């Protein structure tokens, strides 16, 4: 067996004594201790790195054990970062090591800020979500600390390096707008299981959410123009018991039955009479109250039977069994049920599976989904593959050596030494399963690393400051603690030491009525976030002429606050459009966009963001040739892994 001293000697022969010396002295921050993080931590420990800090928010779950190699059954329930640090310490070479675990959210600005980042020589990302990646990217740019980023999607993956001023940052390339399914498709014309699963998640939100108005199934009885909601009264009766505002007694099962009859019988019949299902692939058939709801009892629920298996779809093939499951879940709810749907909560997942399969049966949609397959769609999961994670972590280590060669030994720049590495599922024509290309230069229009600008179009007479903060600054642009200046007038302040209470009076105000003359057509809004050392100019165009929609979609939230948001140079954005002009069609985000349906199999797993470089699905020879060329440059994403989002 090879001892630690032999490994150190081998490293010195391979990398050189000077580089190994810096490896042992440098301070590394590893963000994420999951699939890639475990592999990366193992590599770092066995390569002589002695000073590591590991940040992770999660605890270890049983499902992690098949691919996160540092964890065992006895670790379930413990923080990932703590366990990973302990196990890696035991694996480290026989030298004095300091592996520190920080159990927390990297988006917490009170702990993880620019000052925190500046203590490290290098940051390694092993994250699985866009928000955290954005946050780390911005902190590293602000602190001028190199970042080695990696990610995997099934059999695909990539690793690359980000360095301020030298190469492109994580946000230099615009992420494609996710595929959107219009609300009318979900509510009125479902044709695939993904549609009914999304509908069921909204049904869950309607019952368990903090605010019923946030569900797209919510109907405001005061604004239905005389049209009576068939189910909102029944929703409120059940919701009252679930929320604790009404007493749960022996009449609760009858309330559940009434709610299901309202949604799956009365509402369907009403829409049929109004001819609103004419665009549906199949005409829906309402439940039969006597056969399907009144005869169903909670004791028949499929998931409580001894023969039940999570992968079994046959147990959901009758209306009565789906109704029984919903009755059982609601009758046995407790305080553990989350307000927001959580795929890992057993009761929540059973509810969504039963509700979606019942709607599948009503609309004649196939195939019926098992709890396992429904979870994959409802949770937007791509299966993680341990081998891909290991390859990605290995590529990160190669980039780490190149970064240290540049920053510590002064041999070449990061742009010269490092590469953007892609892991491919299918080899290229040259037989390469991994490709490496030069890192891209910073995008001159990137508002993150180039402190640029964006162009925003909306109806400033209907948008409030509160909606602008939540929808645009937080959700679209990723600001953590924004401060808003309109000329010399501060209209919003947030963060440590701020006088936020003074500015809360502005939240309900329309943009056009804000202090300092309001946000009008041609206004330039300055937004700063000191926690990310980020400043952005937003060039605003007032727009009232938005495309109108017809039918069931016309009354949805899609029409309430339309907008477009796009990046661009300051010169282009500085010339505001006429208030009556149509917003630019090239907007990066368009709330009115209605892309075509895809033709993928319903069993395909769904991802939240379709990343750049995805094949366009064209089978022509020309498109195939183009795709092969693109594989050499950017990380391809299979077109059977699409996004499901609701246009609200």
Protein Blocks (a to p, Z undefined) as FASTA:
>chain_A
ZZfklmmmmmmmmnopklmmmmmmpccddehjdfklmmmmmmmmmnopabdcdddfbdcd
fklmmmmmkbcfklgoiafklmmmmmmmmmpccbddddddddddfklmklmcfklmmmpf
bdcdddfbfklmmmmmmmmmmnopacdddddehjbccdddddehkaccfklpccdddddd
dfklmmmmgcbfklmmmmmmmmmmmmmmmblklpmkbccfklngopacfklmmmmmmmmm
mnopaccdfklmmmmmmmmmmmmmmmmmmmmmnopmmmpmbdcddddfklmmmmpcfklp
mklpfkbcfklmklmmcfklmmmmmmmmmmmgcfklcfbdcfklmklmmmmmmmmmmmmm
mnopacdddfklmmmmmnopacddfklmmmmmmmmmmmmmmmmmmmmnonajfklmpccd
dddfbdcfkopabdcdddddddfklmklnopaddddddfklbcfklmmmmmmmmmnopab
dcddehjacfbdcdehiafklmmmmmmpcfklgghhiaaehiacddddfklopacddddd
ddfbdcddehjllmmmklmmgcddddddfklmmmccdfkbccdfkbfbdfkbccdddfbd
fkbccdfbdcehiaehiabfklmmmmmmmmmmmccddfkbccddddZZ
